[in-house]
Amino acid sequence: MLAQEISDSQDTQQDKVEIAVLSQDQRVVTFTIRRDKKLDKLFKSYCRERELDIQTIQFLYKGNRIKGYQTPNQLKMKNHCEINAMVHQMGGGSGGLARNSGADHGH
C-alpha cells in the first residue's frame, strides 16, 4: 500500500481526509487530501503513480462517477473512505450481432 499526501503543510488533520483508491486488480493507493481541494489532483497523482492514462480511468465513490472539480466536502467523504478506479470501457454494444444472423425467417 502506498500513501501520498496532496496538501499544504500548514493544514490541520481536521482539514484533511484520507482516501484509499482501489483499482480493479485490488491494488490500493492511499492519499491524504484537503477536504476543500478538487479531486482532480488526486486523480492525476493516482494515474501518475500507476502509470495510467487519466482519459481511460473513471473514479467512483459509492457507485457514482466523480468529477475532477468536486471536492471531498461536496461529496461528504469521511476519513478512510474508498474510491474505485475503473478502466473506462469504450463501445461494447451488440449492434452488429443480430443483423446478419443467416436466418431467412421465411421471407
N, C-alpha and C positions, 0 to 999 in steps of 0.2 A: 504494500500500500504506500502510496506517495502522497505527501501533504505539501501544499503550497499556500502561501499567503498572498492575497491580492488586496492590498490596502495601504493606507498611510500609517507611518509609525506612531503617530500621536493618538490613535484611536483607542478607546477602551474596549474591553471584552464585550460589554453590553451593546456596542455599536456594530458588532460583527456576528456572523453566523457561519458555522462550519457546514459545508455541503459536500456530500460524497457523490461523485459522478460514477455511475455503474454502467459499464458497456455490455453489449450483447454477449460477449465472451466472459462475463462475470468479473472482469478486472475493475478495481476501484481506484480512483484518484480522488483525494480529498483536498478541498480548498477552503480557506478562510477568507471571507469577503465582507466588506462593509455592507450593512443592510440597505443603504441608500445608493449603492453603486449598481450601474447597469450590468446585467448578467453577460453581456457580450464579451466583457473582459475575461470572465471565467470560461466562456465557450472557446475563445481564441487560445487561452492558456492550455485548456484541455486538448484541443486539436494539435497544438504545437507539441505538447508532451507526448501524445500518442501518434504523432506524425500522420495526421489525418487532414483531409481537405474539408474545411468547415462547411463548404457548399454541399457536402454529401451526408452531413450529420443533422439529425433532428434531436432536440433536447426536450424531454417530457418531465413534468412534475405532476404527480398524482394522475397520470394518464393524459394530461393536457399539454399540448405543444407550448413551449416557452419562446417568447420573442426576445431578442437581444436587448431591446430598450427597456424591458421590465426589470424591476429590482426585487430583491428578497422581501422587502417590506410590502410591495404591491401584491406579491403572491402569498403573503402571510407565512413565509417559511420559518420553521422553527429550527433551532440549533440541532445539528446532526441529522438533517433531513437528507433525502436521497433524490437525485435527478437521474433519469435514464438517458443514455446517449444511444440513439438508434441510427443505423445506416439507412439513409433515405432510399427507398425503392422507386426507381423510375419506371413508368409504363406499367406493364403487367396485365392488363385485361385479357379476356379470351375472345376478343373481337374477331379474329381470323379463323378460329377453330370451327365454328359452325357453318361457315359459308360454303365450303367445298367438302361436304360430308360424303359425297359419292352416291348418295341415295337419290333415286329419281322420284320417289313418293307417288308414282303412278300418273304423272302429268304428261 
